[in-house]
Amino acid sequence: MARFERRTVIVTGGARGMGATHARGFVAEGARVVIADVLDDEGKALAGELGEAALYRHLDVTDEQQWAALVEETTATFGAPTVLINNAGIGGSGTLVEEKTLEDWRRLLGVNLDGVFLGTRAVIPAMRGAGGGAIVNISSFAGLIGTPNAADYTTSKFAVRGFTKAVAMEVAPYGIRVNSVHPGYIRTPILGPLGDEVVHGKIALDRMAAPEEVTKMVLFVASDDASYSTGAEFVIDGGWSAGSPVGIGQTNSEYDVARA
């Protein structure tokens, strides 16, 4: 049997990029998937591609009324959601903290953090009634290390990591697991034409990842294969957060020369 046979999954930010790849992955493993996004044309096209096992619904993740309506409709159409992938997120302005506006700061945290909170809160009663479930919060390698010119984005992703741990402790008695996944540079539309050159010499695995590689991790974390994991970080960043890029592929003597 496929790992998600007869299970209902919600994927936010599911219309394109990693979210779309996650939606495809869950459908391939037997799930009924609700694709939630603000990109209506792309979301509808993806749902059409995936057939009867998928449904697209417009969702602003910062709107709690829309979340309540989404969970209600999901339950009526496919059954109670037992998997939530909090994938929706936006990038920062790429500026120094002294140059960031309060409006931009609040907008980013509204999507990247408030959206995770509202989605998690919305699905817990349904998951509890279904006897359990899994929530996977998509953080980032920026939720593990400091990233200059990205204080807003870094703050949001560290916060998602902490939120994940706190909620995992609260909902464990209901059979609900909550974990975070921390991707590095992934080849998605948000990066535009950028290629592997942006990571050369910076990480142990000297390339960007394909979205499908992250999806494999997400499917594992959401599945019963990870039944004893909760409140944990699952890192898929090519070694970015493992340490300094200085010394990658060098012997000790070469490293000493590099330091000199």
N, C-alpha and C positions, 0 to 999 in steps of 0.2 A: 504494500500500500504506500502511496505517496505520503510524504511527511505531513502535509497539510490537508489531506482529504477531509471534506466536510467541515473545514474550519473557515471562519470569516475573518478577513484581514482588512484593515484600513491603512493606506499608505498616504501620508500627506506629502505635498510637493511631488506628487506622483505622475505628473503629466510629461515630464521630460527628465533628461539626465539620469542620475543615480536612482531617483524615485521611479522613473519609468522602467528601468532595468529591474528594480526590486519587484514591481508589480508583475512584470513578465515572469520572473523567477517563481513567485508564489503561485501564479496560475499554472505554471508548468508542473508544480508539485501538488496540484489538486485543490488549491484554495479558491474561494470566492472572494474577489478583491474589490474594494471600493477605492477608486482613485480620487483623491481629494486635492484640489488645487485652485488657483485663480486663473490659470491658463486654459480657458474653456475650449478653444479650438483644438489645441494639442491633446487635452485630456479626453475629449470626445473621440478624437481620432484613435487614440490608444485603446480606449474601451471598445471601439468598434473592431479594432484589430484583434483584441483578445476574446471577443465573443460573449456568450451568455454568462461566462464566469466572472465578468468584470462589469463595473458600473462606474460612471464618472459623475461626481457631484462637485459643484462650486463650493469652495470653502476658504474663507479668510480665517486663518488659524488664530487670529487675535480677537475673534468675535465669539463670545461664549454662547450666544443664542444660536449661531450657526452650528456650533459644535453639538449642542443639544439636539438640534434638528437632524444633523447627520447621523448621530448614534441611533436615534429613533427610526430613521428611514432604513439604515443599515440592518437593524434588527428585524424590521418588518419584511425586508426584501430577502436577506440572506441568512438571517439568524444573528444571535448576539455576537458581537466582535470578540474574538479571543486572542487576536494579535493586533497590536497597534505599532506602526512604524512612524515615529515622529521624525520625519525626514525634512520637512519644509524649513528653509532657512535662506538668509540673504547675506551677502558679503558686506564688509565695511567700506569706508571711504578711502582707506589707504593713506591716511594723514596722521600727523603727530597729534597726541592727545590735546595739546594746547590749541590746535586748529579745528577740533571737532565741535560741532554745534550740539546743543542739548537736544534739539529736534532730531538730528541724525542719530544720536546716542539712543534716545528713547524708541525711535522707529526700529532700529536693529534689535534691541533687546525685546521689543514687543513681539517681533516675529520669532526670533531664535530662542527666546526663553519663555515669554508669556504663552506662546503657542504650544510649547511642550507641556507647560503646567496645565493649560486649559484642556488639551487633548487627553492628558493622563487622568485628570479629574473626571472628565466626561465618560471615559470608558470603564472606570473601576467598578461602578455598580453593575454594569452589564457583565463584566468578567466575573465578578463575585457571584452573580446569579447563575452563571454558566459553570461554576466550579473551578475557575482558574483561567490563566492566560499568560501572555508574555507581552511586555512593552519594551521596545527597543528604541532608545533615543540616539539619534545620530549627532554626535558631538564632532570632534576634529582632533587632529594632532595639536591644534592650537588650544585645546582644552587640557593639554599636558605640559606644555612649555610656554614661556613668554614669547610673544611675537611682536616686534616693534612695528610701529605704524598701523597697528591693528588692535588697539586697546579695547575698543568696543566689541569686536568680533571675539577676541581672546576671552574677555570677561564673560560673554554669553556662553561660550563653549565650556569654560571652567564651571560656570554655574549649572549648566546642564549635567555635567559630571557629578557635582555635589547633590543636585536635586535627585538624580537617579539613585544614589546611595541612600538618601533619606527615605524616599518613597519605597524602595525595596524592603526596608526594615518594617515599614508600616503595613504593607500588603501581603507579605509572605504568609501570614496565617490563612489567607484566602486562596492560596495556591497560585498567586500572581507573581511572576518574576519580572524584574526590571533591570535592564543592563544598558550600558552605553557602548557605542561603536565609534572608533576614532580614526577616520580615514585621513590620509595625507593628500598629496596631489593626485587627483583623479581626472582622467581624460573625459571631460564633460563640456557642454556648451558654455558654461559660465566662464571657462578659461579661454574661450574664443580660439584663435589660431595657435596659441602657445603649445609647444611640444616638449619633448624630454629635455631640451636644453635648459629649462628652468630649474631642473633638479640635478644636473650634472655636477658631480663633485660635492654634493650636499648631503646625500643619503647613501646608505650601504647598498641598496638595490637601485642602481643608477638609471631609473626610468620612472615615469608615471605609471599608475595602475589603470587598468581598464575597469569600467563600472561593474562588469560582471564579477570581477574579483571581490569587490566589496559586497555584492549581492550574495555570493557564496557564504561570506561571513555572517551577513544579516540573517540568512535562512537558517544557518546553524544556531545562532544565538536565540532565534525565535522558536526553534523546534525543541522537541523532547530530547534531542541529542545533547542539549545543554541543560538538562533538567536540574542539575545541582549547582548551577551558576546564577547568582543574583547579586545586584549591587556591584557588579564588576565592570572593568574596562576591557574591551576587545580592540586591540590596536592593529590597524592595517595601514601603516604609513611608510613602508619600505625601509624602516630603520631610522627615520628622521628623528624621532624622540629618544632614540637609544643613546645618543651622545654626539659629541663634536664631530664634524666631517673630517677634521684634521686627522690623518693617520689611516683613513680608509684604504685598505689594500696594501698597507705598508708593513714591513717588518719592524721590530723594535729599533734596530739601528737606523733604518730609514726615517722612522718617526723622530728619533733624536736629532737627525740632521735637519728635518723639517722644522723642529722647534728652534734650533739654533739659527 
